[in-house]
Amino acid sequence: NPWAQPGVPWGGECWVCARARPVVHVSRNVSLLPPNIDLEQSNCQHQEGVCVDVRVCFSYTASPASYSPRLVLEYVLDADTDRRRLGQAPRVAFLGRRPSDPEHQFSGTVELPRQHVRACVTATFQLQDSIRDKLRPIAVTLAYGIRGAGTPRRGRETTLPPLLPVLSPQQPSTHRTEVGSRPRPLPGDLGGHHPINLQLHFQFCARLGDADFLPLPRGEDGTAIFAMSDQKDVALEIQVTNLPSDPAEPQRDGDDAHEALLTATFPPELPYSALRPYDGRDKPVVCLANQNGSQVECELGNPMKRGAQVRFFLILSTLGITIQTTDLAVELALSTISEQPGLEPVVARARVVIELPLSVTGVAVPPRLFFGGVVLGESAVKRETQVGSAVRFEVTVSNRGPSLKTLGSAFLTLLWPHETSNGKWLLYPLHLELAAPPGPPTACSPPANPLRLALESSGEGDPAEEPTPGSWWVPAPAERRRNVTLDCAQGTARCLAFRCPLRSFERAAVLTARGRLWNGTFLEEYLAVTSVELIVRASVSVTSSIKNLVLKDASTQIPVSIYLDPGAAVAGGVPWWVVLLAVLAGVLVLALLVAILWKLGFFRRARYALPAVPQYHAVKIPREERQQFREEKTGTIQRKEWAANLHQAGDGHVAPSSA
């Protein structure tokens, strides 16, 4: 009742006619040929590449059956919709598309003359070259509609035009289908995708040359120790493998890893610099870094084949490392679109040790010294020339790294062997001076020349002074000791530590130390020694709050050979007291020899035995009848025969008388 409508005046004429649009049901069928893509086989008809044909067929039904108008459907094919939804570039491009269509779309129309009549169209798309995502399927979405179904009515007409049909709301006007790559079957398997087994191994290395690398040493906890000296870079060795976890069951895992990537994130102190292959025969790895070198992505393979391994070096710059840097952490993350559970990022760590690139060298001028002259007490020495032979030590400290003024307080310590273990002067210090450009020369502490001796002007070209002539007895070579080493480290000498500050030390600093041998000590203690070796030690120390600051090979030792002056040993001759002792010893030995010979009877005279008197049977003759008595009375002495025979015999043997 038109008059029952609000706002309609009574008595007016208004007629409303309600018309219904016919509803059609469109059947669609989308097929992709081939259903699986073989990425290694070209199948395009007129060009190289991998192509896929998309065939779409339409038909419709409506009620009543007598309603069978001609329909024109508009359709749009959209490929790789999932990647575009993520903001990534599509992997395909349609061939023969309209100029207004983007490369991933194909649009057109299809005419359906009546019900139950099927009409088909075909579109072809080609895969882009060098695509990385080869595992995820390519989704193709079909959207369609009836042409002119939404066209508004044009003005007021006297006759009503026929109504266009509409699509059934119970049926979606889109359709989705997918096409994927053909999987490669594993050994012992009939086909299908399986989990992969990517394993990452890494270690920090020192770069010795352009292609020579040496692994860094590790601490007790296994962390690499990077000794920062004058190196400009450090290398991180990367090795990724895709091997079956169990060789006995290779079908469990180890499939091809599609779109395998390594993403490395570096700290600001260690940016990415370059890439070096492990072996020139391997397939090169492509790495792309961002602008500041804080992150790099390396493509390991697409796919990374089963049983493959990739090994390369990431060269990292050390210019950003400062003295406050204590450790380095590089995050390494493997990613792939293949299936591998538990693939988590790992962190490669290295502990930084600031190693000062200092080298200490020293030389003694002259390297050989001689002692001689006379022995003078300490109170009798007033000038340096009375001490002994002069020597000059030159210690050079070279620095190849940053200036030491930013690292703390640096000192050069000189261990000066000034006296023997029994407290006698050994090497007397005269003057020490440190020249460290660009600063002025500085003195060392404690001050040298403790006896305040009068110093002589000396230069680098001054000849060594000869010892004062003197006479000294030298023991025989068999009685002399071969050599003696005087070193504070061995406890054979006592050292005086001179500390010289290295302020504003940049490249090189030279310490010049002058001293003299104390002749009296060497004449008294080392006269019976073939040679004496005197050791002077020098080292550099740094006092800093930096805990990871270390010094390596920042010390040296300077040997000096000392001998007795040959002229003093020859010119003096043998002392008189030595001769006196030798004479007394000779007399004593002679007396002892005489006493022994006398005791043995060597000096007794030999005595010969008297000749034997002939023995007869004794007959007592009276005195009056004896011949002697007769001769005494008469005065006539007669010679006896036995006496004459005794005188004639030279051997004292008396022959027996015949009477």
Secondary structure, 3 states (H helix, E strand, C coil): CHHHCCCCCCCCCCCCCCCCCCEEEEEEEEEEECCEECCCCCCCCCCCCCEEEEEEEEEEEECCCCCCCCEEEEEEEEECHHHHHCCCCCCEEEECCCCCCCCCEEEEEEEECCCCCCEEEEEEEEECCCCCCCCCCEEEEEEEEECCCCCCCCCCCCCCCCCCCEECCCCCCEEEEEEEECCCCCCCCCCCCCCCCEEEEEEEEEECCCCCEEECCECCCCCEEEEECCCCEEEEEEEEEECCCCCCCCCCCCCCECCEEEEEECCCCCCEEEEEECCCCCCCCEEEECCCCCEEEEEEECCECCCCEEEEEEEEECCCCCCCCCEEEEEEEEECCCCCCCCCCEEEEEEEEEEECEEEEEEEECCEEEECCCCCCHHHCCEHHHCCCEEEEEEEEEECCCCHHHCCEEEEEEEEEEEECCCCECEEEEEEEEECCCCCCECCECCCCCCCCECCCCCCCCCCCCCCCCCCCCCCHHHCEEEEEECCCCCCEEEEEEEEECCCCCCEEEEEEEEEECHHHHHHHCCCEEEEEEEEEEEEEEECCCCCEEECCCEEEEEEEEEECHHHHHHCCCCHHHHHHHHHHHHHHHHHHHHHHHHCCCCCCCCCCCCCCCCCCCCCCCHHHCHHHHHHHHCCCCCCHHHHHHHHCCCCCCCCCCC
